[in-house]
Amino acid sequence: MDIAATLRSYDGKRVAPFRTVADALSQRPDRGEDAVGELVALAASDETALQTGATWVLKYLAERHLAPRDDEAVALLRLLRRPLAPDALLHLLQTLPHMDLPADLGAGDEAALHRALLRLVESDRVFVRAWAYNGLGLLAARNPALRDEVEGLFSRAEKTETAAVKVRIRHARAAIRR
């Protein structure tokens, strides 16, 4: 299967091409594990269909316990530093809870992720804000030095944010407590 060609057939509405790729990868003996690196590379493309499709498939696989790991996870996180298609950005944020970030994630990468998430909690898109707060909670669970700052952000957001954001904040707080 030519993953890129299939993803490029996306019409901007129906996710059928994404589902085709995900189903084909899930049926392979390696359950798509060998394709994760290719999907991460496609997500870094400047083409909206490839960004959106690759991140959709990565999220789908991650939800089924095949999340990017190690260098692939770091490469995916680095995409948050650059402009992405709106849906690709959301898919990436929704994949974060399923990824095992490398224990040796460099301070520079962690700081860049922190800055990107802080920028994204200011998004005009409610679900991007919600999942960015969730990402901050995951980061605070990993790095106790961030907990006070993140808790302060959560407390302020709970006074002004939508119900969808508040739900994600509750989930993020639960992650911090674990």
C-alpha positions in Angstrom: 0.0 0.0 0.0 1.2 3.5 -0.9 0.3 5.2 2.4 1.0 8.8 1.1 -1.1 8.3 -2.1 -4.0 6.9 0.0 -3.8 9.8 2.4 -3.6 12.3 -0.4 -7.1 11.1 -1.6 -8.6 12.8 1.4 -11.4 15.2 0.3 -11.2 17.4 3.4 -14.3 15.8 4.9 -14.5 12.0 4.8 -11.9 10.1 6.8 -12.3 7.0 4.6 -8.7 7.1 3.3 -7.4 7.4 6.8 -9.4 4.5 7.9 -8.2 2.5 4.9 -4.6 3.1 5.9 -5.2 2.4 9.6 -7.1 -0.9 8.8 -4.4 -2.1 6.4 -1.7 -1.4 9.0 -3.6 -3.0 11.8 -4.0 -6.2 9.8 -0.3 -6.5 9.1 1.7 -9.0 11.3 3.6 -6.1 12.9 0.2 -4.3 13.5 1.7 -1.3 11.7 4.7 -0.9 13.9 7.0 -0.6 10.9 4.9 2.2 9.4 5.0 4.5 12.4 8.3 6.1 11.3 6.8 6.7 7.8 3.7 8.2 9.3 5.7 10.5 11.5 7.7 11.7 8.4 4.4 12.2 6.5 3.0 14.2 9.4 6.0 16.6 8.9 5.0 17.3 5.3 3.8 20.7 4.2 0.7 19.0 2.6 -2.4 19.4 4.6 -3.8 16.0 3.5 -0.6 14.2 4.6 -0.4 16.1 7.9 -4.0 15.5 8.7 -4.1 11.9 7.5 -0.8 10.8 9.1 -1.7 12.3 12.5 -5.2 10.7 12.3 -3.7 7.3 11.7 -1.0 7.8 14.4 -3.7 8.8 16.9 -5.8 5.7 15.8 -2.8 3.4 16.3 -1.8 5.0 19.6 -5.2 4.5 21.0 -4.7 0.9 20.2 -1.4 0.7 22.0 0.9 1.4 19.1 2.1 4.9 19.9 5.3 6.5 18.6 8.2 5.9 21.0 11.7 7.2 21.5 13.0 9.1 18.5 9.7 8.9 16.7 7.9 10.4 19.7 10.4 13.2 19.9 10.1 13.9 16.2 6.3 14.0 16.5 6.5 16.4 19.5 8.8 18.7 17.6 6.0 19.2 15.1 4.2 21.3 17.7 6.8 24.0 17.1 5.7 24.6 13.6 2.5 25.5 11.8 0.3 22.5 11.3 -3.1 22.0 9.7 -5.7 22.6 12.4 -6.9 18.9 12.5 -3.4 17.6 12.4 -2.6 19.8 15.4 -5.6 18.4 17.3 -4.7 14.8 16.4 -1.2 15.3 17.6 -2.4 16.7 21.0 -4.8 13.9 21.3 -2.0 11.4 20.8 0.2 12.8 23.6 -1.5 10.8 26.4 -0.8 7.6 24.6 2.9 8.2 24.0 5.7 7.1 26.3 8.0 10.0 26.1 11.7 9.0 26.4 13.0 9.2 29.9 16.0 11.1 28.5 13.9 13.7 26.7 16.3 16.6 26.5 15.7 19.7 28.5 15.5 21.6 25.3 12.8 19.4 23.9 10.9 19.5 27.1 11.1 23.3 27.3 10.1 23.6 23.7 7.1 21.3 24.3 6.2 23.4 27.4 6.3 26.6 25.4 4.3 25.1 22.5 1.6 23.9 24.9 1.5 27.3 26.6 1.0 29.0 23.2 -1.8 26.5 22.3 -3.9 27.1 25.4 -4.4 30.5 23.8 -5.9 29.0 20.6 -9.2 30.1 19.2 -10.2 26.4 18.9 -11.7 25.0 22.0 -10.6 21.5 21.6 -7.0 22.6 20.8 -7.1 24.5 24.1 -8.6 21.5 26.0 -6.0 19.1 24.7 -3.1 21.6 25.2 -4.1 21.9 28.9 -4.2 18.1 29.0 -0.6 18.1 27.6 0.5 20.5 30.2 -0.9 18.1 32.9 1.1 15.3 31.3 4.2 17.4 31.3 3.7 18.4 35.0 3.2 14.7 35.9 6.6 14.0 34.4 8.3 17.1 35.8 7.3 18.1 39.3 9.0 21.5 38.9 6.2 22.5 36.6 3.3 21.5 38.9 2.7 24.8 40.6 2.7 26.7 37.4 0.4 24.3 35.7 -1.9 24.1 38.6 -2.2 27.9 38.6 -3.0 27.8 34.8 -5.7 25.2 35.5 -7.2 27.2 38.3 -7.4 30.4 36.2 -8.8 28.4 33.2 -11.6 26.8 35.3 -13.0 30.3 35.9 -13.3 31.2 32.3 -13.1 28.2 30.0 -15.8 26.0 28.4 -17.0 22.8 29.8 -14.9 20.8 27.3 -11.7 22.5 28.5 -12.7 21.9 32.2 -13.2 18.2 31.5 -9.7 17.9 30.1 -8.3 19.8 33.0 -9.9 17.3 35.4 -8.3 14.5 33.4 -4.9 16.3 33.5 -5.1 16.8 37.2 -5.8 13.1 37.6 -2.6 12.3 35.6 -0.6 14.6 37.8 -1.8 12.8 41.0 -0.8 9.4 39.7 
